[in-house]
Amino acid sequence: MKLFKKALLVSALSCTALVAPSLISVLPGVDLAVAHAETKTKRVPALREKVYSQLARAQKLADDGDVKAGLEVLDSIKERSGSMNSYEIAMMHNFYGFIYYNENQLDKAIASFEQVVAEEAIPESLRLSTTFSLAQLAMANGDYKATVDYLDRWKKINTQPIKSNYYVLKAQALYQDKNYQSAVENINVAISLTESEGNVPKENWLVLQRALYYSLNQPKKVADVLEKMVKLFDKPEYWVQLAGMFGELGAEKKQLALLETAKQRGFLQKRSDIIQLAQVYLFNGLPYKAAVALDEGIKKGVVEGNAKNYAFIAEAYVQSKDESKSIDYFAKADKDVSHGNYLQRIAEVYINLEKFDEAADAARSALDKGDLTFESNAYVALGMAQYNLKNFDASILAFEQAEKHKKSANLAKQWIKYVKREKIHAETLKQALL
């Protein structure tokens, strides 16, 4: 269903906003007291007290909101970098990166953190956290290939079990880079890891997984993800999207059952939801429910009261054999258009209802309004109405006009012969009664 496809595509395109890394979480943790202590336990150069105190001063100024003063302190430290060891230089660049990041200068922050990991003699914990932060910063900066590259670098130096956040970030970057197959493999690992630990995967992970399967044109797997989302999060939009996917998969009975349940729970509040429900009712042979559903949507102001929607309601009533109700809706539709097609449909409905005077009037009005898709049908309706009113000459004239159209020529010829016979029969009968 086109309406559903459009809705799901919009959702897929917006999913990355949900899974973007928190801007607070991307920076490597910097605790100067811990950093100072690490030099006593690891094979790295010492972080000398003089440098430590200056870095601590820069940190305090930045924390207190005086960014300019913090940078000036770092600049003064940098001027003496020739006398500093690798670890001290790395920590200096770390703080530059921290301050630039807080000022939303991502390019400068990335450049600073790159200089951190460029130093050889630094603790592996700092190298790991900084490399991962570089991946997150690259993601926030829209550099998706760099994000994957940083993550690959991080994986090579990591010695601990990899957690879900690695796979989620990589999946997001690959998705943005349109590498959908690799992306879905990574998000699947993230979700499996979390579930294997007895935990529920984050909602935005499933949003990304669903978007990826949709991009890979795997509707069955999209439906599987949505079923899980319905069970875990029970949100109206997931019910509606799952119903749409059941329709895509040809499971119309499931689609109908799901939409009816959603309707009972008050989940169908949007225009697209109401239209989908009406269309599904009609497809499943429930035209009366289709008409009522769309009419209620119009009355509530959720769905537009336009010609297309009024005509849908009218045709649904015709299909439900409740034709008398269709007339008002065809009339409403007619008010919004310049053609006479809906007046023609009114004429045809009146024929079925055996209201021949009204049928003749509606057919003439349709022809007068013009721009008919099938003008011959209006002449046929007029001819039938005139015949039933015993206006045989007018009926023949109408069918002669219909005969000029290739689509209705054969039918019109048959009617002309029939009406002429009936005219003769009526005249003979009349003479006999004189």
URLIN-V967667 format. One record per backbone hydrogen bond with DSSP energy under -1.0 kcal/mol. NH is the residue of the N-H (numbers start at 1). CO is the residue of the C=O. If there is no record, write none. Layout:
((NH,CO) (NH,CO))
This chain:
((5,1) (6,2) (7,3) (8,4) (9,5) (10,6) (11,7) (12,8) (13,9) (14,10) (17,14) (18,15) (19,15) (35,31) (36,32) (37,33) (38,34) (40,37) (41,38) (42,38) (44,42) (48,46) (52,48) (53,49) (54,50) (55,51) (56,52) (57,53) (58,54) (59,55) (60,56) (61,57) (62,58) (63,59) (64,60) (65,62) (66,61) (67,65) (70,66) (71,67) (72,68) (73,69) (74,70) (75,71) (76,72) (77,73) (78,74) (79,75) (80,77) (81,78) (83,80) (84,81) (89,85) (90,86) (91,87) (92,88) (93,89) (94,90) (95,91) (96,92) (97,93) (98,94) (99,95) (100,96) (101,97) (102,98) (103,99) (104,101) (105,100) (106,104) (109,105) (110,106) (111,107) (112,108) (113,109) (114,110) (115,111) (116,112) (117,113) (118,114) (119,116) (122,120) (127,123) (128,124) (129,125) (130,126) (131,127) (132,128) (133,129) (134,130) (135,131) (136,132) (137,133) (138,134) (139,135) (140,136) (141,137) (142,139) (143,138) (144,142) (147,143) (148,144) (149,145) (150,146) (151,147) (152,148) (153,149) (154,150) (155,151) (156,152) (157,153) (158,154) (166,163) (168,164) (169,165) (170,166) (171,167) (172,168) (173,169) (174,170) (175,171) (176,172) (177,173) (178,175) (179,174) (180,178) (183,179) (184,180) (185,181) (186,182) (187,183) (188,184) (189,185) (190,186) (191,187) (192,188) (193,189) (194,190) (195,191) (196,192) (198,195) (199,194) (206,202) (207,203) (208,204) (209,205) (210,206) (211,207) (212,208) (213,209) (214,210) (215,211) (216,212) (217,214) (218,213) (222,218) (223,219) (224,220) (225,221) (226,222) (227,223) (228,224) (229,225) (230,226) (231,227) (232,228) (233,229) (239,235) (240,236) (241,237) (242,238) (243,239) (244,240) (245,241) (246,242) (247,243) (248,244) (249,245) (250,247) (251,246) (252,250) (255,251) (256,252) (257,253) (258,254) (259,255) (260,256) (261,257) (262,258) (263,259) (264,260) (265,261) (266,263) (267,262) (269,267) (274,270) (275,271) (276,272) (277,273) (278,274) (279,275) (280,276) (281,277) (282,278) (283,279) (284,280) (285,282) (286,281) (290,286) (291,287) (292,288) (293,289) (294,290) (295,291) (296,292) (297,293) (298,294) (299,295) (300,296) (301,298) (302,297) (303,297) (306,304) (310,306) (311,307) (312,308) (313,309) (314,310) (315,311) (316,312) (317,313) (318,314) (319,315) (320,316) (321,318) (322,317) (325,322) (330,326) (331,327) (332,328) (333,329) (334,330) (335,331) (336,333) (337,334) (340,370) (344,340) (345,341) (346,342) (347,343) (348,344) (349,345) (350,346) (351,347) (352,348) (353,349) (354,351) (355,350) (359,355) (360,356) (361,357) (362,358) (363,359) (364,360) (365,361) (366,362) (367,363) (368,364) (369,365) (370,366) (377,374) (379,375) (380,376) (381,377) (382,378) (383,379) (384,380) (385,381) (386,382) (387,383) (388,384) (389,385) (390,387) (391,386) (392,390) (395,391) (396,392) (397,393) (398,394) (399,395) (400,396) (401,397) (402,398) (403,399) (405,402) (412,408) (413,409) (414,410) (415,411) (416,412) (417,413) (418,414) (419,415) (420,416) (421,417) (422,418) (423,419) (424,420) (425,421) (426,422) (427,423) (428,424) (429,425) (430,426) (431,427) (432,428) (433,429))
